[in-house]
Amino acid sequence: MATGVGYRNLRPQGSWVYLLAALPLLVFAVVGLEYGAWAFYLIPALICVVQFFRPTKSVWFVLFLLYLVGTAAYVVALVKDIVQLGGGGQPSILLDSDDSVVFVLLVIYLLAVCYGLFRVRPMFRGEDG
Protein backbone atom coordinates (compact mmCIF):
# COMPACT_ATOMS: atom_id res chain seq x y z
CA MET A 1 0.00 0.00 0.00
CA ALA A 2 1.48 3.35 -1.04
CA THR A 3 1.73 6.05 1.60
CA GLY A 4 2.15 9.63 0.44
CA VAL A 5 3.62 10.94 -2.77
CA GLY A 6 7.28 10.05 -2.51
CA TYR A 7 7.73 10.86 1.17
CA ARG A 8 9.02 8.44 3.76
CA ASN A 9 6.36 6.98 5.97
CA LEU A 10 8.06 7.98 9.24
CA ARG A 11 9.24 11.36 10.45
CA PRO A 12 12.94 11.94 9.87
CA GLN A 13 15.32 11.22 12.72
CA GLY A 14 15.63 14.33 14.88
CA SER A 15 12.34 15.95 13.87
CA TRP A 16 12.00 17.01 17.53
CA VAL A 17 14.01 20.07 16.49
CA TYR A 18 10.76 21.56 15.14
CA LEU A 19 9.39 21.57 18.68
CA LEU A 20 12.58 23.23 19.91
CA ALA A 21 12.16 25.80 17.13
CA ALA A 22 8.61 26.50 18.32
CA LEU A 23 9.69 27.12 21.93
CA PRO A 24 11.25 30.61 21.63
CA LEU A 25 8.48 31.65 19.25
CA LEU A 26 5.89 30.64 21.85
CA VAL A 27 7.76 32.58 24.55
CA PHE A 28 7.90 35.66 22.30
CA ALA A 29 4.17 35.23 21.53
CA VAL A 30 3.34 35.24 25.25
CA VAL A 31 5.49 38.34 25.77
CA GLY A 32 3.90 39.87 22.67
CA LEU A 33 0.43 39.57 24.20
CA GLU A 34 1.15 42.74 26.13
CA TYR A 35 2.17 44.63 23.00
CA GLY A 36 -0.29 43.16 20.48
CA ALA A 37 2.38 41.25 18.54
CA TRP A 38 1.42 37.72 19.61
CA ALA A 39 0.20 36.51 16.18
CA PHE A 40 3.51 37.48 14.57
CA TYR A 41 5.20 34.79 16.69
CA LEU A 42 2.34 32.36 17.31
CA ILE A 43 1.74 31.57 13.62
CA PRO A 44 5.34 30.40 12.94
CA ALA A 45 5.28 28.48 16.24
CA LEU A 46 2.16 26.59 15.15
CA ILE A 47 3.76 25.94 11.76
CA CYS A 48 6.75 24.42 13.59
CA VAL A 49 4.44 22.10 15.54
CA VAL A 50 2.60 21.04 12.37
CA GLN A 51 5.97 20.46 10.67
CA PHE A 52 6.87 18.09 13.52
CA PHE A 53 3.92 15.86 12.64
CA ARG A 54 3.92 16.24 8.84
CA PRO A 55 7.28 17.50 7.53
CA THR A 56 7.45 18.97 4.03
CA LYS A 57 10.42 20.40 2.18
CA SER A 58 8.79 23.72 1.34
CA VAL A 59 7.80 24.47 4.95
CA TRP A 60 11.19 23.24 6.15
CA PHE A 61 12.85 25.70 3.75
CA VAL A 62 10.73 28.61 5.02
CA LEU A 63 11.41 27.75 8.68
CA PHE A 64 15.12 27.24 8.03
CA LEU A 65 15.33 30.57 6.19
CA LEU A 66 13.42 32.29 9.00
CA TYR A 67 15.78 30.92 11.63
CA LEU A 68 18.88 31.56 9.51
CA VAL A 69 18.01 35.24 9.01
CA GLY A 70 16.88 35.68 12.61
CA THR A 71 19.97 33.98 14.02
CA ALA A 72 22.23 36.07 11.79
CA ALA A 73 20.53 39.26 13.04
CA TYR A 74 21.05 38.25 16.67
CA VAL A 75 24.70 37.30 16.05
CA VAL A 76 25.36 40.62 14.28
CA ALA A 77 23.75 42.51 17.19
CA LEU A 78 25.88 40.57 19.68
CA VAL A 79 29.11 41.17 17.76
CA LYS A 80 28.21 44.87 17.35
CA ASP A 81 27.74 45.22 21.11
CA ILE A 82 30.98 43.37 21.87
CA VAL A 83 32.87 45.69 19.50
CA GLN A 84 31.11 48.68 21.06
CA LEU A 85 32.15 47.51 24.55
CA GLY A 86 35.72 46.90 23.36
CA GLY A 87 35.93 50.47 22.09
CA GLY A 88 34.70 51.89 25.38
CA GLY A 89 31.27 52.83 24.01
CA GLN A 90 27.78 52.23 25.34
CA PRO A 91 26.28 48.87 24.28
CA SER A 92 22.66 48.63 23.22
CA ILE A 93 21.91 45.03 24.31
CA LEU A 94 24.59 43.94 26.78
CA LEU A 95 23.65 46.54 29.38
CA ASP A 96 23.78 44.46 32.57
CA SER A 97 24.92 40.98 33.53
CA ASP A 98 21.47 39.35 33.70
CA ASP A 99 20.34 40.57 30.29
CA SER A 100 23.74 39.76 28.80
CA VAL A 101 23.64 36.15 29.97
CA VAL A 102 20.06 35.67 28.73
CA PHE A 103 20.88 37.21 25.35
CA VAL A 104 24.03 35.11 24.87
CA LEU A 105 22.12 31.94 25.84
CA LEU A 106 19.38 32.89 23.38
CA VAL A 107 21.96 33.32 20.60
CA ILE A 108 23.50 29.92 21.42
CA TYR A 109 20.02 28.35 21.44
CA LEU A 110 19.17 29.91 18.08
CA LEU A 111 22.44 28.70 16.59
CA ALA A 112 21.70 25.17 17.82
CA VAL A 113 18.14 25.23 16.44
CA CYS A 114 19.36 26.60 13.12
CA TYR A 115 21.94 23.82 12.88
CA GLY A 116 19.32 21.25 13.90
CA LEU A 117 16.92 22.48 11.22
CA PHE A 118 19.72 22.22 8.67
CA ARG A 119 20.32 18.59 9.66
CA VAL A 120 16.67 17.45 9.69
CA ARG A 121 15.66 18.35 6.11
CA PRO A 122 12.83 16.06 4.91
CA MET A 123 13.93 13.59 2.23
CA PHE A 124 12.26 12.03 -0.79
CA ARG A 125 12.54 8.32 -1.37
CA GLY A 126 15.78 7.43 -3.10
CA GLU A 127 17.45 10.68 -2.02
CA ASP A 128 20.61 10.43 0.07
CA GLY A 129 21.09 12.83 2.97
C-alpha positions in Angstrom: 0.0 0.0 0.0 1.5 3.4 -1.0 1.7 6.1 1.6 2.2 9.6 0.4 3.6 10.9 -2.8 7.3 10.0 -2.5 7.7 10.9 1.2 9.0 8.4 3.8 6.4 7.0 6.0 8.1 8.0 9.2 9.2 11.4 10.5 12.9 11.9 9.9 15.3 11.2 12.7 15.6 14.3 14.9 12.3 15.9 13.9 12.0 17.0 17.5 14.0 20.1 16.5 10.8 21.6 15.1 9.4 21.6 18.7 12.6 23.2 19.9 12.2 25.8 17.1 8.6 26.5 18.3 9.7 27.1 21.9 11.3 30.6 21.6 8.5 31.6 19.2 5.9 30.6 21.9 7.8 32.6 24.5 7.9 35.7 22.3 4.2 35.2 21.5 3.3 35.2 25.2 5.5 38.3 25.8 3.9 39.9 22.7 0.4 39.6 24.2 1.1 42.7 26.1 2.2 44.6 23.0 -0.3 43.2 20.5 2.4 41.2 18.5 1.4 37.7 19.6 0.2 36.5 16.2 3.5 37.5 14.6 5.2 34.8 16.7 2.3 32.4 17.3 1.7 31.6 13.6 5.3 30.4 12.9 5.3 28.5 16.2 2.2 26.6 15.2 3.8 25.9 11.8 6.7 24.4 13.6 4.4 22.1 15.5 2.6 21.0 12.4 6.0 20.5 10.7 6.9 18.1 13.5 3.9 15.9 12.6 3.9 16.2 8.8 7.3 17.5 7.5 7.4 19.0 4.0 10.4 20.4 2.2 8.8 23.7 1.3 7.8 24.5 4.9 11.2 23.2 6.1 12.8 25.7 3.8 10.7 28.6 5.0 11.4 27.7 8.7 15.1 27.2 8.0 15.3 30.6 6.2 13.4 32.3 9.0 15.8 30.9 11.6 18.9 31.6 9.5 18.0 35.2 9.0 16.9 35.7 12.6 20.0 34.0 14.0 22.2 36.1 11.8 20.5 39.3 13.0 21.1 38.2 16.7 24.7 37.3 16.0 25.4 40.6 14.3 23.7 42.5 17.2 25.9 40.6 19.7 29.1 41.2 17.8 28.2 44.9 17.4 27.7 45.2 21.1 31.0 43.4 21.9 32.9 45.7 19.5 31.1 48.7 21.1 32.2 47.5 24.5 35.7 46.9 23.4 35.9 50.5 22.1 34.7 51.9 25.4 31.3 52.8 24.0 27.8 52.2 25.3 26.3 48.9 24.3 22.7 48.6 23.2 21.9 45.0 24.3 24.6 43.9 26.8 23.6 46.5 29.4 23.8 44.5 32.6 24.9 41.0 33.5 21.5 39.3 33.7 20.3 40.6 30.3 23.7 39.8 28.8 23.6 36.2 30.0 20.1 35.7 28.7 20.9 37.2 25.3 24.0 35.1 24.9 22.1 31.9 25.8 19.4 32.9 23.4 22.0 33.3 20.6 23.5 29.9 21.4 20.0 28.3 21.4 19.2 29.9 18.1 22.4 28.7 16.6 21.7 25.2 17.8 18.1 25.2 16.4 19.4 26.6 13.1 21.9 23.8 12.9 19.3 21.3 13.9 16.9 22.5 11.2 19.7 22.2 8.7 20.3 18.6 9.7 16.7 17.4 9.7 15.7 18.3 6.1 12.8 16.1 4.9 13.9 13.6 2.2 12.3 12.0 -0.8 12.5 8.3 -1.4 15.8 7.4 -3.1 17.5 10.7 -2.0 20.6 10.4 0.1 21.1 12.8 3.0 
